[in-house]
Amino acid sequence: QVQLVESGGGLVQAGGSLRLSCAASRTIFSINLLAWYRQAPGKQRDLVATITSADTPKYAESVKGRFTISRDNARNKLYLQMNNLKPEDTAVYYCNAVGPNLKPWGQGTQVTVSS
């Protein structure tokens, strides 16, 4: 069964850090390109970072230098280390594949950054 379970969100002050985790089924982890997305209230879901099975990352300009995406293929887990958080990072964060490989969305994990 295809499943995505995000965790690790919370409330943090600006400048703080959080580490998000995503537990995914083996079916998803067999996909080359995985990603973190986020959706702020009233806005569309945006791509935050991607990573290939060879551990090549790419980041949205808004998070470059602050966020780090990683994956543990042995444990079928995807991570997002978020440092120097800003209030504009407040959103629900989701993990998934990309494009035509998108799977049903998980429940996401809420990240709230206070100023």
N, C-alpha and C positions, 0 to 999 in steps of 0.2 A: 504494500500500500504506500502510495506517495504521501509523504508527510514532512512538514516543516514546522519546527517548534523553536521560536525565538525566546531568549531570556537575557537578563542582565541589565535591563533598563532601570530607571529610577529618577529621583530628584537630586540635582546637584547644582552647586553654585557655579557661576561663570568662572572659567579658569580651571575647573575641576576635570576629572577623568572618569570614564566608565569603560567597561569591557563587555561587549555584547557577544552572546554565543548563539549559534544556530545548530540544532541537531536535525539532521536530514536523513532520509532513507537512502539506502545504497543506490537505488535507482537514480536519485538526484546527483549523488556524488560521482556517478559514472560520467556525468556531463562535464565537458571541458571547462566551460565558462560559468562561474557562479558570481553572485552579486549581493550587495546590500542596497536596499532602497529605503526611502523615508517619505512619509506623508504628513505634512503639517495640516492643522485644521483649516478647512476651506480651500485647500490647494491640491494639486494633482500629485500623484506618487512620482518621485524623482529618483533617478539612479545616483547612488552615492559613490560606490566603488565596485570594481570587478576584479576577479582573479582567475587565472587559468590554472589548469591542472599542473602546469610547470611552475606555478607560483609567481607568475608575472602579474603585478597589480596595475590598475589604473584608477584614477580618482577624479571626481568632480572638482572643478577649480575651487569651489567654496570650502572644501575640506582638505585640500592638498597641503601636506606638511603638518597636519594635525591628526588625521585618522590613518590607521594602518589596518589593512585587510589581510587575513591569513586563513589558511585551511589546514586541517589535519585529516588527510585522506584515510588514514588507518582507523580513525574514530568517527568518520563521516561528520565532521564538525567544521563549521565556518565561524570565524571570529571577526570582530571589529573593535579595535582599540581606539578609543576616542579621547584625545587629550586637548587641553586648552579649549574646553567647550564654551560655546557662546549661546546667548538666548535664542538666536536664530536657528540653532541646531535642534530646538524643541520640535519633536515629531514622534510619530509611531514608526519604528524601524522594522523592516522586513528583510528576510533573505529569500532568494529564489534563483532560478536560472535566468537566462536572458533571451529575449526575442521569441522565436518559434519554440524554444524549449521551456518556456514558462510553465510552471506547475500551479495547482491550486494554492492560493495564498494561505499562510498560517495566520495566527491571531496577532502577530507582531508584538513588539515590546515598547512601552512608552518611555521616552526620554524627555525629561523636563529640566531645562536649564534656567535658573533664576538669576536675575541681574543683581 
